[in-house]
Amino acid sequence: MRVKVDADKCQGHNRCFSLAVELFDVDEYGYATELGDGQVPQELEEKARLAAANCPEFAISIEE
């Protein structure tokens, strides 16, 4: 599984970061990016889905 943040959609709410700090980072303006190449370890898959579901801008996509 991989997560991807669409920079054009992200509005800096930081919900993904607060729910899954292991998978996301935020810049000095609050905009999120996926860490590394977005690869999600199996033990963090539930957190990735939770972060995607809680993004008000639907900026996070998941590739299975």
FENVEN-V667495 format. One record per pair of residues at least 12 apart in sequence whose C-alpha atoms are under 10 Angstrom apart, sorted by sequence separation. I is the first residue (numbers start at 1). J is the second residue. D is the distance in Angstrom with one decimal. If there is no record, write none. Layout:
i->I j->J d->D
i->I j->J d->D
//
This chain:
i->14 j->26 d->7.3
i->22 j->34 d->9.4
i->23 j->35 d->5.5
i->24 j->36 d->8.9
i->48 j->60 d->9.1
i->49 j->61 d->9.1
i->13 j->26 d->9.9
i->17 j->30 d->9.6
i->21 j->34 d->9.8
i->22 j->35 d->7.8
i->23 j->36 d->8.5
i->48 j->61 d->9.4
i->49 j->62 d->7.6
i->12 j->26 d->8.1
i->17 j->31 d->9.7
i->21 j->35 d->9.2
i->23 j->37 d->9.9
i->24 j->38 d->8.5
i->48 j->62 d->7.9
i->12 j->27 d->9.1
i->17 j->32 d->7.2
i->23 j->38 d->7.2
i->14 j->30 d->6.5
i->16 j->32 d->7.7
i->17 j->33 d->9.0
i->23 j->39 d->8.4
i->12 j->29 d->7.3
i->13 j->30 d->7.2
i->14 j->31 d->7.2
i->15 j->32 d->9.2
i->16 j->33 d->9.5
i->17 j->34 d->9.3
i->23 j->40 d->7.1
i->45 j->62 d->9.7
i->11 j->29 d->9.7
i->12 j->30 d->4.7
i->13 j->31 d->7.7
i->14 j->32 d->6.7
i->16 j->34 d->9.5
i->22 j->40 d->9.2
i->23 j->41 d->9.3
i->4 j->23 d->10.0
i->5 j->24 d->8.9
i->11 j->30 d->8.0
i->12 j->31 d->4.3
i->13 j->32 d->8.6
i->22 j->41 d->9.8
i->45 j->64 d->9.9
i->3 j->23 d->8.1
i->4 j->24 d->9.5
i->10 j->30 d->9.3
i->11 j->31 d->6.5
i->12 j->32 d->6.5
i->2 j->23 d->9.7
i->3 j->24 d->9.1
i->10 j->31 d->6.3
i->11 j->32 d->8.5
i->23 j->44 d->8.2
i->9 j->31 d->9.8
i->10 j->32 d->6.9
i->22 j->44 d->8.2
i->23 j->45 d->9.8
i->40 j->62 d->9.6
i->8 j->31 d->10.0
i->10 j->33 d->9.0
i->39 j->62 d->9.9
i->40 j->63 d->9.9
i->7 j->31 d->7.6
i->20 j->44 d->8.2
i->23 j->47 d->8.6
i->24 j->48 d->9.4
i->38 j->62 d->9.3
i->39 j->63 d->9.5
i->40 j->64 d->9.9
i->7 j->32 d->7.6
i->20 j->45 d->10.0
i->22 j->47 d->9.1
i->23 j->48 d->7.4
i->38 j->63 d->9.7
i->5 j->31 d->9.5
i->6 j->32 d->8.9
i->7 j->33 d->7.5
i->20 j->46 d->9.6
i->21 j->47 d->9.4
i->22 j->48 d->9.5
i->34 j->60 d->9.1
i->5 j->32 d->6.9
i->6 j->33 d->8.2
i->20 j->47 d->5.8
i->24 j->51 d->9.4
i->32 j->59 d->9.3
i->33 j->60 d->9.4
i->4 j->32 d->9.9
i->5 j->33 d->5.7
i->6 j->34 d->9.6
i->19 j->47 d->6.8
i->20 j->48 d->6.8
i->23 j->51 d->9.4
i->32 j->60 d->9.5
i->4 j->33 d->7.6
i->5 j->34 d->6.1
i->19 j->48 d->8.4
i->20 j->49 d->9.7
i->3 j->33 d->9.5
i->4 j->34 d->6.0
i->5 j->35 d->9.9
i->20 j->50 d->8.4
i->21 j->51 d->9.9
i->3 j->34 d->6.7
i->4 j->35 d->9.2
i->16 j->47 d->8.9
i->19 j->50 d->7.4
i->20 j->51 d->6.7
i->2 j->34 d->9.2
i->3 j->35 d->9.0
i->16 j->48 d->8.2
i->19 j->51 d->5.9
i->4 j->37 d->8.5
i->5 j->38 d->8.9
i->16 j->49 d->9.7
i->18 j->51 d->8.5
i->19 j->52 d->9.7
i->3 j->37 d->8.4
i->4 j->38 d->6.1
i->16 j->50 d->8.1
i->17 j->51 d->7.8
i->2 j->37 d->7.8
i->3 j->38 d->4.9
i->4 j->39 d->9.1
i->15 j->50 d->9.7
i->16 j->51 d->4.5
i->19 j->54 d->8.8
i->2 j->38 d->5.0
i->3 j->39 d->6.6
i->15 j->51 d->6.8
i->16 j->52 d->7.0
i->1 j->38 d->8.3
i->2 j->39 d->4.4
i->3 j->40 d->7.0
i->14 j->51 d->9.6
i->15 j->52 d->9.1
i->16 j->53 d->9.1
i->1 j->39 d->6.1
i->2 j->40 d->5.4
i->15 j->53 d->9.9
i->16 j->54 d->7.2
i->1 j->40 d->5.5
i->2 j->41 d->8.8
i->15 j->54 d->6.6
i->16 j->55 d->6.7
i->1 j->41 d->7.7
i->14 j->54 d->9.9
i->15 j->55 d->6.4
i->1 j->42 d->7.9
i->14 j->55 d->8.4
i->15 j->56 d->8.6
i->3 j->45 d->9.5
i->13 j->55 d->7.9
i->1 j->44 d->9.8
i->2 j->45 d->9.0
i->12 j->55 d->9.8
i->13 j->56 d->8.0
i->16 j->59 d->9.8
i->1 j->45 d->7.4
i->11 j->55 d->9.5
i->13 j->57 d->8.9
i->16 j->60 d->8.5
i->3 j->48 d->7.1
i->10 j->55 d->8.6
i->11 j->56 d->8.8
i->12 j->57 d->9.5
i->2 j->48 d->8.6
i->3 j->49 d->8.9
i->10 j->56 d->8.9
i->11 j->57 d->7.1
i->1 j->48 d->9.1
i->5 j->52 d->9.2
i->9 j->56 d->9.7
i->10 j->57 d->6.4
i->3 j->51 d->9.7
i->4 j->52 d->9.5
i->9 j->57 d->6.1
i->10 j->58 d->8.0
i->11 j->59 d->8.6
i->3 j->52 d->8.5
i->8 j->57 d->9.9
i->9 j->58 d->7.3
i->10 j->59 d->5.5
i->9 j->59 d->5.1
i->10 j->60 d->8.4
i->6 j->57 d->9.6
i->8 j->59 d->7.9
i->9 j->60 d->8.8
i->6 j->58 d->8.6
i->7 j->59 d->7.3
i->5 j->58 d->9.0
i->6 j->59 d->5.0
i->7 j->60 d->9.3
i->5 j->59 d->5.5
i->6 j->60 d->6.3
i->4 j->59 d->8.1
i->5 j->60 d->4.6
i->6 j->61 d->7.8
i->4 j->60 d->5.6
i->5 j->61 d->6.6
i->3 j->60 d->6.7
i->4 j->61 d->5.3
i->5 j->62 d->9.1
i->3 j->61 d->5.7
i->4 j->62 d->6.5
i->2 j->61 d->8.3
i->3 j->62 d->4.7
i->4 j->63 d->8.1
i->2 j->62 d->5.7
i->3 j->63 d->6.5
i->1 j->62 d->6.9
i->2 j->63 d->5.2
i->3 j->64 d->9.0
i->1 j->63 d->5.5
i->2 j->64 d->6.7
i->1 j->64 d->4.5
//
